[in-house]
Amino acid sequence: MLKIILAIVLFSVIVIFHELGHFLLAKKNGICVEEFAIGIGPTIFGKQIGETKYSVKCLPFGGCCVMLGEDDACQDPRAFGSQSPLARFSVIFAGPFFNFILAFVLALFVVGFGGADPAVVSEVPTDSGAYEAGIRAGDHIVKLDGSRIYNFREISLFNYMHNDKADVKVTYERDGKRKTVTVTRKKTESGSYAFGISKKESTKEGLWGTVKYSILEVRYQIKSTFLSLKYLITGRFKLNDLSGPVGIVNMIGDTYEQSIVYGIKTVVLSLLNFAIMLSANLGVMNLLPLPALDGGRLVFLLVEMVRGKPVPPEKEGLVHLGGMIALMILMVFVLVNDISKLL
């Protein structure tokens, strides 16, 4: 039960912040917001303040921002469709962007209280490929196969995402000088390749260092999401690898159980880390140029800006409907997949 409550709280905060982005930019652009709701389903409590009804719904997760003329033709000058393409673009884009803002704010707490995760080597076993290539304790890993990295977890992510070859070009920095070597990674007992290096303890970085590594934390989460999508498209990851709400609830429960033995502080930081991942992931997924998502609506607005006139509403509506149906089918598949993993 506890993990369900934790999941509801995390999902609710992330989705509400997303909808808050739409809400604030709608108000900024003079669009009439008819309702801003916390939760979904029938209304438990609602209060009309000005033109907007603020509601609490019976199902305590999610939320919505209902704008006048958002999904139908409306000639009111304050309707969503009556605004300029740029104004509508900003309103739609604000939702995913606010997810990135939330991820950054949460990262400030995680990095500020838990420390940063610099890509600095603390230990290199003499029998590792990294040691044989000349890497030593204290070296700062800068690039892996030409890709810039900042956090040590990016090294672990690289091992996970690139487990099809042993040789990797590694650029490291020592005493202000950079050097590129080829590291022949060795297989672990699990059969996966690894550099064989250990991370440095998390470090407190001061005010500007905290801000810097908080930004880099969001960057890391966005990067890992895009890499996952890339490998899903290319077939290296399978649809069975996807997790939906049930799988995420289970992961939140596992995170709680694994961290509670170290105290409340560890629990809070671990759950905040999970929330950063979810918020950044939601931001990226909503920006994908797919029908029914914010990204799909942004595509139609870009087309309108280029053409100088909007796509006929009925055609756009059909495209979004098709996208919604496909999304629902995918969600059902992921739900069944999640449940099958638990059985």
Buried (B, 14 or more C-beta within 10 A) or exposed (E): EEBEEBBBBBBBBBBBBBBBBBBBBBBEBEBBBBBBBBBBEEEEEEEEEEEBBBBBBEEBBBBBBBBBBBEEEBEEEBBBBBBEBEBBBBBBBBBBBBBBBBBBBBBBBBBBEBBBBBBBBEEBEEEBBBBBBBBEEEBBBBBBEEEEBBBBBBBEBBBEBBBEEEEBBBBBBBEEEEBEBEBBBBEEEEEEBBBBBBBBEBBEBEEEBBBBBBBBBBBBBBBBBEBBBEBBEEEBBEEEEBBBBBBBBBBBBEBBEEBEEEEEEBBBBBBBBBBBBBBBBBBBBBBBEBBBBBBBBBBBBEBBBEEEEBBEEEEBBEBBEEBBEEBEEEEEBBBEBBEEEEE
